[in-house]
Amino acid sequence: MALPAGFGPAVKSFALPGAILLLVALMVVPIPAFLLDVFFVMNIMISLAVLMVALNAQKPLDFSAFPTVLLFATLFRLGLNVASTRVVLVHGHEGEAAAGHVIEAFGTFLIGGDYVVGLFVFAILIIINMIVVTKGAGRVSEVSARFTLDALPGKQMAIDADLNAGLITPDDARARRIEVSTEADFYGAMDGSSKFVKGDAIAGLLILAINIIGGLILGVVSHKMAVGEAAQTYVLLAIGDALVAQLPSLMLSIAAAAIVTRVASTYDLAGQIGSQFGSHKTWMPVAVILGLLGVMPGMPHLVILPAAAIAGFAAWKLRRIANRPPPPAPAAEPVDLSKIGWDEVTDNMQVMLDIGYGLVPLVDERRGGPLMGRITGVRRQLSKDLGFVVPQVRVRDDINLAPFTYRIVLGGVVVGEDNVSPDEMLALDTGQASGHLGGKPVKDPTFGLDAVWIHSSDADAATGMGYLVVDPGTVVATHLNQALIQNASDLLGPDEVQSLLDGLKERAAALVAALSPQPVPLTTLTTVLRGLLAENIPLKEFRRIAAAIATAAQKTLDADEILELIRPDLGPLIIQRLCGVREPLRVMTLEGQLEALLGQAVRSDPSRRHTIEPDLGRRIADALQRAAGPLVAEAKPFALVVQPSIRVAIRKLVKTVLPDTPVMSFFEVPEDKAVEVVAVIGAPEALAA
């Protein structure tokens, strides 16, 4: 008969609560001697199984459930102690078999029926368990937990470094982080679990004393037995009960010690020990020393000499195995020296940071190098700002570079290069500094500010003089951040766009279905989005952008035309980066005659290159720079607003002199937005003058 669906999982989910209820029942409900025998055998079986799993584990985390198993095994044994104590004290006067055959066997066969011998045997087991095994395992657990927790931040930083360097994938990094976290939790739990083992040994000693004292009192007072007879009966049963419980306790203690002293290896414990003892250099001295002892007068020759012979045979056999020639390797295919592999000419990393050998300490986590962590922070923040995941940055040392030079490479093109001093600090003059600093004067690689490389001991003095002091790792990370922002459009490819579509599909499936792949192909969509990034419009509001593209695609499928059609819908996104909700938008405009002249030039350009006569373009650029100078100095953002027909041409011109200034058409400014005209670029006659 087939079991109903879900029966197996239901049984598994009920097993643990049922086992806990059984533990409670053992402590409060009287059970017959037969069931007591069954539970004692089950306790021994569980302890043996736990010991075998511990010995066969290749690394401690292979038995990560051990702390919880140890807890429940200890509770089960203590519950059996309560149940057996009840049976011994209630039915002990009836004879040695009154408490079950298991206790009888341990009390009569293992210690020969002599309770004095049993007391000494039990005392020795307690000493072994508490003083040797449990105490040592507890100390190892405590030290392992401390060192594991101390090493946790370093391990996590190493994972981030490998991820940034492209050595592992994000899935590998996630799995390694989970493993590191689990390892820390495991050793922390083992530190506490060792207290269970120690407490269990102490509880066994106390329970034995209670059983002996209670049995003597009950035998003499309640059952009118002689003191000697009561001692022979109850003490023997108490010793048998204690030995039955102490044997599984000792096995669990050994299992705990084996787990916490285990070193990760590809072998189990037996294989690891065997591989490390499997050398003839180990057994040859053993055989020689035993042979010398065996021929000395008075020694047990019949015992020592065979042991020496066994050790000698093992050394001879292991030496033959070590000297055995290795099996012939399979014939390697002849190498075609004329063949060039793709891995020799390609690199699958889009963004790379090449450094000279003098800058290696900046990325060495063992020396506290901060650069890898800074790069991760740069990627995370840029991904949030731009609206898509910025590719990984591969850091590699290049012997062709000068020692303290770094180079930022994007898609095979060098987009940034400079020098830093790894042992000094860079003091930046942001316009508020006063006084002179001794050091090497340079230009800040990111913003071109005047700066000085100073000794780290002068950092406080430079800060007091108004300089902004940063470490070399921050200098490189800031330069990388600026280079990635300026080239954000080159970071976006079809794969990233498809990821954006997949993410949007979960929230707006109908919108994605109306957008791609029909009517807008993925390549066209990628071109449009890269055009937005080229004009500093992030993709965070991708749903709004996608809706605008879907509407524009009903009129045209040309990427440039789509880009111009969607800009009026995205105008508020551009403006909110320039001013607050209640602030007026600061704008520059072109004089009417100049706009008419430029519009006529654009309309007469059938190739759509949108070029402006070079001399006129130079004069317009100079006028823009003069007008923007005060605003740039006061860090007041503004926009250049022109007619829609000339926006692209003016944008190409402005990008060369004011790359961060947005060029908008009149249609992109909402009607309800207040505007403050800060400058008007004059007519052609004024420009000529």
Number of C-alpha atoms within 10 A of each C-alpha: 3 4 7 7 8 8 9 10 10 10 11 11 10 10 12 12 11 13 13 14 11 14 18 14 14 22 18 12 11 14 15 13 21 13 11 23 17 12 16 23 15 13 22 18 13 17 22 16 15 21 20 13 16 26 19 16 21 22 21 20 16 14 17 18 11 22 21 13 16 23 14 16 19 21 17 22 24 20 19 22 24 16 22 30 24 19 19 29 21 14 16 24 19 11 13 23 16 19 29 22 15 19 28 22 19 21 26 18 11 15 21 12 20 16 22 14 15 24 20 13 16 22 13 12 18 21 14 14 25 21 12 12 20 26 19 17 27 24 15 19 25 20 15 19 23 15 12 20 18 12 13 16 12 14 17 16 16 18 21 20 24 19 22 22 20 17 13 16 14 16 10 14 19 14 12 16 17 12 13 20 16 14 19 21 16 22 26 19 19 27 23 15 21 27 15 20 26 20 15 21 23 14 14 22 16 13 19 23 16 14 23 23 16 17 26 24 19 19 23 16 12 11 11 11 17 13 14 11 14 22 21 17 24 28 28 28 35 32 30 30 29 27 25 24 23 21 18 23 27 21 20 26 29 19 25 27 22 19 28 26 16 18 13 15 13 11 15 18 21 12 15 17 11 12 11 9 12 17 18 21 13 15 21 19 15 17 23 15 11 18 20 12 17 20 13 10 8 8 12 12 15 9 10 18 19 15 17 23 15 15 22 21 16 19 22 17 13 19 17 12 14 13 8 9 8 8 6 6 6 6 6 6 6 6 7 7 6 6 7 9 8 8 8 7 7 9 12 9 16 17 22 24 21 21 26 19 18 18 25 17 16 19 21 15 17 10 9 11 17 19 24 26 18 18 25 18 14 18 21 14 15 19 17 14 15 19 15 20 18 21 16 19 23 22 22 16 16 16 12 11 15 14 18 16 19 24 20 23 22 20 14 13 11 13 15 19 17 16 20 23 18 16 14 19 23 29 28 24 20 12 11 10 16 12 8 9 17 11 14 10 14 17 16 20 20 17 10 10 14 15 22 24 24 21 15 15 10 15 20 11 12 25 14 11 16 17 24 17 23 16 19 22 23 17 20 26 22 18 20 27 19 18 18 23 18 17 16 20 21 15 19 19 15 14 11 16 18 15 13 19 22 14 14 17 15 10 11 13 13 11 16 21 14 16 21 17 13 12 15 20 12 19 13 19 23 21 20 21 23 24 17 21 21 17 19 20 21 23 21 16 13 17 18 15 18 23 17 20 24 22 15 18 21 11 11 14 16 14 20 14 14 23 20 19 18 23 22 19 18 18 18 15 17 21 21 12 11 19 15 10 11 8 13 14 22 21 20 21 20 19 15 15 13 18 20 15 12 22 18 13 16 20 13 11 11 8 9 11 10 22 17 16 9 10 10 14 15 14 16 23 20 14 16 21 15 12 16 19 12 11 14 13 9 8 9 12 17 24 21 23 22 23 19 15 17 20 20 22 20 23 20 15 20 21 15 10 13 15 16 15 18 22 25 25 21 16 15 20 21 14 9 6 14 13 14 13 15 15 16 16 20 18 17 16 9 10 15 11 6
